[in-house]
């Protein structure tokens, strides 16, 4: 579901959100389930927002700069896998 929503947003926003982001999140959702995919998307959005704020504050980024979102999805999925593995020990 979250991946399909990102795909629809990429079509509606004329590629301001890439199709690859939606496909990547849809695949994550297939393997982890809807709840985990939503958690991955939320965590990735928070991480991307923090990086953009830090970049803006330090003067390395401007307000209209674009960044890739897939690395944040990968980091969020990795973080979810690590925390779930540690909690099951």
Secondary structure, 3 states (H helix, E strand, C coil): CHHHHHHHHHHHCCCCCCHHHHHHHHHHHHHHCHHHHHHHHHHHHHHHHHHHHHHHHHCCCCCCCCCCCHHHHHHHHHHHHHHHHHHCC
